[in-house]
Structures are given as structure tokens and as C-alpha cells.
Amino acid sequence: MTSPARLLGPWMLTALVVGNMIGSGVFVLPAALAPYGAASLLGWAFTMGGALLLALVHAWLAQLVANHGGAYAYARQAFGDTAGFVAAWSYWTCVWTANAAIAVAFAGSLGAIWPAANATPWRGTAAALAVLWLCTAINAAGVREAGRMQLVTTALKVIPLLVFGVCGLALVHGAAYQPFNPSGQSLPSVTTATAALTLWAFLGLEAATVPTGVVRDPQRTVPRATVAGMLVAGVATMLACTAVIGLLPHGAAQGSAAPMAAAAAQTWGPAAGWAMGLVATVSCLGALNGWVLLQGQTPYAAAQDGLFPAPFARTDARGTPWFGLLLSSVLASVLIAANGSKSLVALFTLSILLSTAATLLPYVLSVLAWWRIDRGAGVARRTAAALALAYSLWALIGTGAEALLWGGVLLLLGLPVFLWQRYRAAVKPAAPDL
């Protein structure tokens, strides 16, 4: 049992949401959005609306379901053990594979301000492994320590992003966004394409719902942190990305590996570009710290209910689920090291593919669970939940056949674990009557 003095409060939990949402993607996303110009704002609006609906549903669920584990707890209460295991396994797989990707992104960002750090593929791999285990050590010290780290790193990236976005937009003339839609595609096609891209900036909105067992007053704190964190992260990311598209020429933004740093350097000088590279490095560090915190919490909740092997439920004197924390980092390390001879870009792409395949299914299960749990909800909430379900299904299908195939493979890998746990529960002798 975690001491009340060591529980996460509202500021730390909000920082967890913001920090997990703002990782590496915001600093490279403008390059992907540049071909669409100002028309990318349509995608931002669509995605932010869908993300807000999902955040609201998760906030409502946090008020209704006291058990921790996020999507796992919701799916299990609504549909039983099988759905709960699917949600827990998918989300856990998503987290440790995402951590491999974020660690690799950290190595890439570090190389932008210290080129020797990833001068060779093996140096980049070493940097990625080092930061992964640094964050693991911080989280092993306890959730309070991880929460303090999250507060600091979130402030160090959100404030510069907001300043960059506001100041950058103030310097941009309207002509920089002309033509409005340089891609030549229809506006519906542009909206679909850019919404799929901007979805990356909103993954992690559910982060506050996962560690509710170590949160102070979770039924009040979790809903507020979920919605507030999503809005802060969404606005900061949208402002910064839109400013980059206006500050850089069309071709320069599209072809840059670090478009935000390039925009800062062009507008305010080389020192500003270096500083933005430093912000990107801190951003990756904060995101990794937050996701490492989650990698032990979901299997911990499932193990307490007998759906994951018992070692995942073990905690130390500080209340840290150390087995799940360490095993997750070992698996992420294997993913990083197994591809150490490849470029950082190739490794990042592989990790993102694996993570994306497992991310959206828990979203769908969470919304479906809300429909089952809150049967007395009013028309407004039911309408919002229906739109959230439509959005999450659209996003799941929109990941593509390859990602869906990987998602199926990852679920099949969990089948032996589920069957073994069911077998053990069936043969376990009943407690004697007293």
C-alpha cells in the first residue's frame, strides 16, 4: 500500500497527461503537415474534437469505476475477464514498445545538440538504452519521485512550446499560408490525411486513468487531469506546429528532419535553433519518464485480479510494482538492441508500428464499456460517447492493414498467458469453510 504522502496529486497527474502527450512527435510533425499548408488546421480541428470526446469519456469512467488500470478496469467491469485481459495486454504492449520508440527519439534529439551521441548506430543505441534505464531507476524510487520529474520536464517543454507558438504566429503574415491548400487534394481528403497525422499528438490522453491506485482522491483528480491535460497539450502542439508551417518556406519545412529547430534558427538565430533542439531532448526525456511510470501499473492491476501472472502484482516498500517495471524495460531494451545496427529512423519506425497497433483498441473498449456501465446517462453524454466511438473506430481502421495485422499478432502472443492464468484459476483449490 502506497503511503498517502507519496500519492500523486492533481498537478503531478496533469503533468503526466501533458508530458506523455507531448513527446517527440510535435518536433517533427510540421514536416509531415507542411504539404497541406494551412489546410492542416482542418485536421487539427477534427482530431482535437475527437480527442476531447475521448478525454470526456475517460473522465466519466474514472468517476464511475474506482479500480485502477484504466482501459483494463473499464473493459473488465463491463464485459468480463476476457475483454479485460485484451485491454490490459494491448495497452501494456503499447507502452513498452512506445518506450523503445521514445528512447530512440531521445537519442536522435540528443544528437542534434551533441552530434557525437549518435554518430554511429551503436552510439545511438547506447544513448537510447541509457535514458530508458535512467527513467526506470527514477520510477523504481517511487511514484512521487517520478511525479516530481514529470512536473519539471513538462514545464521545461510546455512553456517554450507556447512561447514559440504565440511569438511565431505573431511574426507570420497571412500570405505565408497561401495557398490555403497547396496539396491540390480535396478538402475532405486533406482533413482525413492530416487528422491521421495529428492523432499522434493526442495519444496519451488516457494516461491519468491508469495509475489511479496511486492517486490522491482519484474520482476527482483523474477526470480533471485528463481533460485539462489534453487541452493544454493539444493547444501547445497545434500552435507550435502551425507557426512552423508559416515561418518556413514550403519546401524547407517539408524536407527538414527538425523543422521546429530550423524555424527557430531562421527566425531568431542559430542559438534559438540549438535551444529548440534542447527542448526536444527534454521533451523526449519527460515523455519517456511518464510512459515508464505506466508500464508497471496496468499489468499490476491485472495481476491483482489474477489475469496476469502473480509476479506482476509484487511491490516493494515504496509501493512500486517492480517486476512489471523491470520486465517492461528489459523488453524495450531487447527491441532497441536487436535493431542496433539499423539507423535510428528505421528503429523508431518499427517501434511506432508496434505501438500504434496496440494503442487504439483500448480506446474502443473504453468507450464501449462506458455505454454498458453508465446506462442511465443523459442524451448529451450519449451523443458525445457515440461520436467518441465513431472517432476511435475511424482511427483504428485508419491505421492501415499492416498495423492491424501487427495488432493481431501482438494479441495472439498474449493468448498463452491468458489460457495459463485461466487454467491456474480453475485448478486452484477452493478455500476451506471456517
C-alpha positions as CSV (number, residue, x, y, z in Angstrom):
1,M,0.0,0.0,0.0
2,T,1.4,3.4,-1.0
3,S,1.6,6.0,1.8
4,P,-0.9,8.9,1.3
5,A,2.1,11.3,1.5
6,R,3.5,9.6,-1.6
7,L,0.4,9.7,-3.8
8,L,0.2,11.7,-7.0
9,G,-1.7,15.0,-6.6
10,P,-3.6,17.0,-9.3
11,W,-0.6,18.9,-10.6
12,M,1.6,15.8,-11.0
13,L,-1.2,13.9,-12.6
14,T,-2.0,16.7,-15.1
15,A,1.8,16.9,-15.8
16,L,1.7,13.1,-16.5
17,V,-1.0,13.6,-19.2
18,V,0.6,16.6,-20.8
19,G,4.1,15.1,-20.6
20,N,3.0,11.8,-22.1
21,M,1.2,13.5,-25.0
22,I,4.0,15.9,-25.8
23,G,6.9,13.7,-26.8
24,S,9.0,13.6,-29.9
25,G,6.2,13.8,-32.5
26,V,5.5,17.6,-32.1
27,F,9.0,18.5,-33.2
28,V,8.9,16.5,-36.4
29,L,5.1,16.7,-37.1
30,P,5.3,20.0,-39.0
31,A,7.4,18.3,-41.7
32,A,4.6,15.8,-42.3
33,L,1.9,18.5,-42.3
34,A,3.8,21.0,-44.5
35,P,2.5,19.7,-47.8
36,Y,-1.1,20.6,-46.7
37,G,-0.3,24.2,-45.6
38,A,-2.9,26.0,-43.6
39,A,-5.5,23.3,-44.6
40,S,-3.9,21.1,-41.9
41,L,-5.9,23.2,-39.4
42,L,-8.9,21.2,-40.6
43,G,-7.2,18.0,-39.4
44,W,-6.2,19.6,-36.2
45,A,-9.8,20.6,-35.5
46,F,-11.1,17.1,-36.3
47,T,-8.6,15.4,-34.2
48,M,-8.8,17.8,-31.3
49,G,-12.6,17.3,-31.3
50,G,-12.3,13.5,-31.3
51,A,-9.6,13.6,-28.6
52,L,-11.7,15.9,-26.4
53,L,-14.7,13.5,-26.7
54,L,-12.4,10.5,-25.8
55,A,-11.0,12.5,-22.8
56,L,-14.5,13.2,-21.6
57,V,-15.5,9.6,-21.8
58,H,-12.4,8.6,-19.9
59,A,-13.1,11.3,-17.3
60,W,-16.7,9.9,-16.8
61,L,-15.4,6.4,-16.5
62,A,-12.9,7.5,-13.8
63,Q,-15.8,8.8,-11.8
64,L,-17.7,5.6,-12.1
65,V,-15.0,2.9,-11.7
66,A,-12.8,3.1,-8.7
67,N,-10.4,0.3,-9.6
68,H,-7.1,1.3,-11.3
69,G,-5.7,0.1,-14.6
70,G,-7.5,2.5,-17.0
71,A,-9.0,0.7,-20.0
72,Y,-8.3,-2.7,-18.4
73,A,-10.5,-1.8,-15.4
74,Y,-13.3,-0.4,-17.6
75,A,-13.4,-3.3,-20.0
76,R,-13.3,-6.0,-17.3
77,Q,-16.1,-4.4,-15.3
78,A,-18.3,-4.0,-18.4
79,F,-17.5,-7.2,-20.3
80,G,-15.6,-9.6,-18.0
81,D,-12.2,-11.1,-17.7
82,T,-11.5,-11.8,-21.4
83,A,-12.2,-8.2,-22.5
84,G,-10.2,-7.0,-19.5
85,F,-7.2,-9.1,-20.5
86,V,-7.3,-7.9,-24.1
87,A,-7.3,-4.3,-23.0
88,A,-4.6,-4.9,-20.4
89,W,-2.3,-6.9,-22.8
90,S,-2.8,-4.4,-25.6
91,Y,-2.1,-1.4,-23.5
92,W,0.9,-2.9,-21.8
93,T,2.4,-3.9,-25.2
94,C,1.7,-0.4,-26.5
95,V,3.5,1.1,-23.6
96,W,6.8,-0.8,-23.6
97,T,7.1,-0.7,-27.4
98,A,6.4,3.0,-27.3
99,N,9.1,3.4,-24.7
100,A,11.6,1.9,-27.1
101,A,10.5,4.4,-29.7
102,I,10.7,7.4,-27.4
103,A,14.1,6.3,-26.1
104,V,15.3,6.2,-29.7
105,A,13.8,9.6,-30.4
106,F,15.7,10.9,-27.4
107,A,18.9,9.7,-28.9
108,G,18.1,11.4,-32.1
109,S,17.3,14.7,-30.4
110,L,20.4,14.4,-28.3
111,G,22.4,14.0,-31.5
112,A,21.1,17.4,-32.7
113,I,22.7,19.2,-29.8
114,W,25.6,16.8,-29.3
115,P,26.4,15.1,-32.6
116,A,28.8,12.6,-31.1
117,A,26.0,11.0,-29.2
118,N,24.6,9.2,-32.2
119,A,27.5,9.5,-34.7
120,T,27.1,5.7,-35.3
121,P,24.1,3.4,-35.0
122,W,25.6,1.7,-31.9
123,R,26.2,5.0,-30.1
124,G,22.6,6.0,-30.7
125,T,21.5,2.6,-29.4
126,A,23.7,3.1,-26.3
127,A,22.1,6.6,-25.7
128,A,18.6,5.1,-26.0
129,L,19.3,2.3,-23.6
130,A,20.9,4.7,-21.1
131,V,18.0,7.1,-21.0
132,L,15.5,4.2,-20.8
133,W,17.2,2.8,-17.7
134,L,17.6,6.2,-16.2
135,C,13.9,6.7,-16.2
136,T,13.4,3.1,-14.9
137,A,15.6,4.0,-12.0
138,I,13.7,7.2,-11.3
139,N,10.4,5.3,-11.3
140,A,11.8,2.5,-9.2
141,A,12.4,5.1,-6.5
142,G,8.7,5.6,-6.2
143,V,5.7,7.3,-8.0
144,R,6.3,10.6,-6.1
145,E,9.8,10.9,-7.4
146,A,8.6,10.1,-10.9
147,G,5.8,12.7,-10.5
148,R,8.3,15.4,-9.5
149,M,10.4,14.5,-12.5
150,Q,7.3,14.8,-14.7
151,L,6.4,18.2,-13.3
152,V,9.9,19.6,-14.1
153,T,10.2,18.2,-17.6
154,T,6.6,19.1,-18.5
155,A,7.2,22.8,-17.5
156,L,10.5,22.8,-19.4
157,K,8.8,21.8,-22.7
158,V,5.3,23.3,-22.5
159,I,6.4,26.8,-21.7
160,P,8.9,27.1,-24.6
161,L,6.4,25.5,-27.0
162,L,3.7,28.0,-26.0
163,V,6.1,30.9,-26.3
164,F,7.4,29.7,-29.6
165,G,3.9,29.1,-31.0
166,V,2.5,32.5,-29.9
167,C,5.6,34.5,-30.9
168,G,6.0,32.6,-34.1
169,L,2.4,33.2,-35.2
170,A,2.7,36.9,-34.3
171,L,5.6,37.2,-36.8
172,V,3.8,35.3,-39.6
173,H,2.0,37.2,-42.3
174,G,-1.2,35.8,-43.7
175,A,0.4,35.4,-47.1
176,A,2.7,32.7,-45.7
177,Y,-0.4,30.4,-45.6
178,Q,-1.2,30.9,-49.2
179,P,-2.4,28.9,-51.0
180,F,-4.6,27.6,-48.2
181,N,-4.4,24.1,-49.6
182,P,-1.2,23.6,-51.6
183,S,-1.6,19.8,-51.9
184,G,-4.2,20.1,-54.6
185,Q,-6.4,17.4,-52.9
186,S,-10.0,17.9,-52.0
187,L,-10.6,19.4,-48.5
188,P,-12.3,16.1,-47.2
189,S,-9.2,14.2,-48.3
190,V,-6.9,16.7,-46.7
191,T,-8.9,16.6,-43.5
192,T,-8.7,12.8,-43.3
193,A,-4.9,12.7,-44.1
194,T,-4.0,15.4,-41.6
195,A,-6.3,14.1,-38.9
196,A,-4.5,10.8,-39.1
197,L,-1.1,12.5,-38.8
198,T,-2.2,14.8,-35.9
199,L,-3.6,11.8,-34.0
200,W,0.0,11.1,-32.9
201,A,0.0,14.3,-30.8
202,F,-3.0,13.2,-28.8
203,L,-2.1,9.6,-27.9
204,G,-1.6,9.5,-24.1
205,L,-4.8,11.5,-23.2
206,E,-5.8,8.5,-21.1
207,A,-2.6,8.4,-19.0
208,A,-4.2,9.7,-15.8
209,T,-6.7,6.9,-15.7
210,V,-4.1,4.1,-15.5
211,P,-2.3,4.7,-12.1
212,T,-5.4,5.7,-10.1
213,G,-4.3,3.3,-7.3
214,V,-1.5,5.8,-6.5
215,V,-3.5,9.0,-7.0
216,R,-4.9,11.1,-4.2
217,D,-8.7,11.4,-4.4
218,P,-8.8,9.7,-7.9
219,Q,-12.5,10.2,-8.6
220,R,-12.0,14.0,-8.5
221,T,-8.4,14.3,-9.6
222,V,-8.3,11.9,-12.6
223,P,-11.2,13.5,-14.6
224,R,-9.8,17.0,-14.1
225,A,-6.3,16.0,-15.0
226,T,-7.5,14.1,-18.1
227,V,-9.5,16.9,-19.6
228,A,-7.1,19.7,-18.6
229,G,-4.0,17.9,-19.7
230,M,-5.5,17.0,-23.1
231,L,-6.4,20.6,-23.7
232,V,-3.0,22.1,-22.6
233,A,-1.1,19.6,-24.7
234,G,-3.3,19.9,-27.7
235,V,-3.3,23.7,-27.8
236,A,0.5,23.9,-27.3
237,T,1.2,21.4,-30.0
238,M,-1.3,22.9,-32.5
239,L,0.1,26.4,-32.0
240,A,3.7,25.4,-32.4
241,C,3.2,23.2,-35.5
242,T,1.1,25.9,-37.2
243,A,3.7,28.5,-36.5
244,V,6.4,26.3,-38.1
245,I,4.4,25.9,-41.3
246,G,4.1,29.7,-41.6
247,L,7.7,30.5,-40.7
248,L,9.5,28.1,-43.0
249,P,9.1,28.1,-46.8
250,H,7.0,25.2,-48.1
251,G,9.9,23.1,-49.4
252,A,12.1,23.8,-46.4
253,A,9.5,22.6,-43.8
254,Q,8.7,19.5,-45.8
255,G,12.2,18.4,-46.2
256,S,13.6,19.1,-42.7
257,A,14.4,16.4,-40.2
258,A,14.0,19.0,-37.4
259,P,11.5,21.6,-38.7
260,M,10.8,23.3,-35.4
261,A,14.5,23.9,-34.7
262,A,15.0,25.1,-38.3
263,A,12.2,27.6,-37.9
264,A,13.6,28.9,-34.6
265,A,17.1,29.2,-36.1
266,Q,15.8,31.0,-39.2
267,T,13.7,33.4,-37.1
268,W,15.9,34.2,-34.1
269,G,19.3,32.8,-35.0
270,P,21.4,29.6,-34.5
271,A,21.3,29.8,-30.7
272,A,17.5,29.6,-30.8
273,G,17.7,26.6,-33.1
274,W,20.0,24.9,-30.7
275,A,17.8,25.8,-27.7
276,M,14.8,24.2,-29.5
277,G,16.8,21.1,-30.0
278,L,17.4,21.1,-26.3
279,V,13.7,21.5,-25.6
280,A,13.1,18.5,-27.9
281,T,15.6,16.4,-25.9
282,V,13.9,17.4,-22.6
283,S,10.5,16.6,-24.1
284,C,11.5,13.1,-25.0
285,L,13.0,12.6,-21.6
286,G,9.8,13.7,-19.9
287,A,7.6,11.6,-22.1
288,L,9.7,8.5,-21.5
289,N,9.6,9.1,-17.8
290,G,5.8,9.3,-17.8
291,W,5.3,6.2,-20.0
292,V,7.8,4.2,-17.9
293,L,5.6,5.1,-14.9
294,L,2.6,3.5,-16.7
295,Q,4.4,0.3,-17.8
296,G,4.2,-1.3,-14.4
297,Q,0.7,-0.1,-13.4
298,T,-1.6,-1.8,-16.0
299,P,-0.1,-5.3,-15.5
300,Y,-0.1,-4.7,-11.8
301,A,-3.8,-4.1,-11.8
302,A,-4.5,-7.1,-14.0
303,A,-2.2,-9.3,-11.8
304,Q,-4.1,-8.3,-8.7
305,D,-7.2,-9.7,-10.3
306,G,-5.5,-12.9,-11.4
307,L,-5.4,-12.2,-15.2
308,F,-1.6,-11.5,-15.3
309,P,1.0,-13.8,-13.7
310,A,1.4,-13.1,-9.9
311,P,4.9,-11.6,-10.1
312,F,3.4,-8.5,-11.8
313,A,1.5,-7.8,-8.5
314,R,4.6,-7.7,-6.4
315,T,5.5,-4.3,-4.9
316,D,8.5,-3.0,-2.9
317,A,8.4,-1.0,0.3
318,R,7.7,2.2,-1.8
319,G,4.7,0.6,-3.4
320,T,6.4,0.3,-6.8
321,P,5.3,-2.7,-8.9
322,W,9.0,-3.5,-9.6
323,F,8.6,-6.7,-11.6
324,G,6.4,-5.2,-14.3
325,L,8.5,-2.1,-14.3
326,L,11.8,-4.0,-14.8
327,L,10.4,-6.6,-17.3
328,S,8.9,-3.9,-19.5
329,S,12.2,-2.1,-19.6
330,V,14.0,-5.3,-20.4
331,L,11.6,-6.0,-23.3
332,A,12.0,-2.4,-24.6
333,S,15.8,-2.8,-24.3
334,V,15.7,-6.0,-26.4
335,L,13.7,-4.2,-29.1
336,I,16.3,-1.4,-29.1
337,A,19.3,-3.7,-29.0
338,A,18.0,-6.2,-31.6
339,N,18.0,-3.4,-34.2
340,G,21.1,-1.6,-33.0
341,S,22.8,-2.0,-36.4
342,K,19.9,-0.1,-38.1
343,S,19.5,3.6,-38.3
344,L,17.6,5.4,-35.6
345,V,14.9,6.3,-38.1
346,A,14.4,2.6,-39.0
347,L,14.2,1.6,-35.4
348,F,11.9,4.4,-34.5
349,T,9.5,3.4,-37.4
350,L,9.5,-0.2,-36.2
351,S,8.7,0.7,-32.6
352,I,6.0,3.1,-33.6
353,L,4.3,0.5,-35.8
354,L,4.2,-2.0,-33.0
355,S,2.9,0.6,-30.5
356,T,0.3,2.0,-32.8
357,A,-1.1,-1.4,-33.4
358,A,-1.9,-1.8,-29.7
359,T,-2.9,1.7,-28.8
360,L,-6.4,2.3,-30.3
361,L,-8.1,-1.0,-29.3
362,P,-8.2,0.0,-25.6
363,Y,-9.8,3.3,-26.6
364,V,-12.6,1.5,-28.4
365,L,-13.1,-0.9,-25.5
366,S,-13.2,2.0,-23.0
367,V,-16.0,3.8,-25.0
368,L,-18.0,0.6,-25.3
369,A,-17.5,-0.1,-21.6
370,W,-19.0,3.4,-20.8
371,W,-22.1,2.5,-22.7
372,R,-22.6,-0.6,-20.7
373,I,-21.7,0.8,-17.3
374,D,-23.5,4.2,-17.4
375,R,-26.9,3.1,-18.7
376,G,-28.7,6.0,-17.1
377,A,-26.7,8.7,-18.8
378,G,-28.5,11.7,-20.4
379,V,-28.8,12.4,-24.1
380,A,-25.9,14.8,-24.2
381,R,-23.4,12.3,-22.8
382,R,-24.8,9.5,-25.0
383,T,-24.3,11.7,-28.1
384,A,-20.8,12.6,-27.1
385,A,-20.0,8.9,-26.4
386,A,-21.4,7.9,-29.8
387,L,-19.2,10.4,-31.5
388,A,-16.2,9.3,-29.5
389,L,-16.9,5.7,-30.5
390,A,-17.2,6.7,-34.2
391,Y,-13.9,8.6,-34.0
392,S,-12.0,5.8,-32.3
393,L,-13.2,3.3,-34.8
394,W,-12.3,5.6,-37.6
395,A,-8.8,6.0,-36.1
396,L,-8.4,2.2,-35.6
397,I,-9.4,1.4,-39.2
398,G,-7.3,4.3,-40.4
399,T,-4.1,2.8,-39.0
400,G,-4.0,0.6,-42.1
401,A,-3.8,-3.1,-42.8
402,E,-0.2,-3.6,-41.7
403,A,-0.7,-2.0,-38.3
404,L,-3.9,-4.0,-37.8
405,L,-2.0,-7.2,-38.7
406,W,0.7,-6.4,-36.2
407,G,-2.1,-5.8,-33.6
408,G,-3.5,-9.2,-34.2
409,V,-0.1,-10.8,-33.8
410,L,0.5,-9.0,-30.5
411,L,-2.8,-10.2,-29.2
412,L,-2.1,-13.8,-30.2
413,L,1.2,-13.6,-28.3
414,G,-0.9,-12.9,-25.1
415,L,-3.2,-15.9,-25.7
416,P,-0.9,-18.4,-23.9
417,V,-0.6,-16.1,-20.9
418,F,-4.4,-15.8,-20.7
419,L,-5.0,-19.5,-21.1
420,W,-2.4,-20.3,-18.5
421,Q,-3.9,-17.9,-15.9
422,R,-7.4,-19.4,-16.6
423,Y,-6.1,-22.9,-16.1
424,R,-4.4,-22.0,-12.8
425,A,-7.6,-20.3,-11.6
426,A,-9.6,-23.5,-12.5
427,V,-7.3,-25.9,-10.7
428,K,-6.6,-23.7,-7.6
429,P,-8.2,-25.4,-4.6
430,A,-11.1,-23.6,-3.0
431,A,-10.6,-22.0,0.4
432,P,-11.9,-24.2,3.2
433,D,-15.1,-23.1,5.0
434,L,-14.5,-21.8,8.5
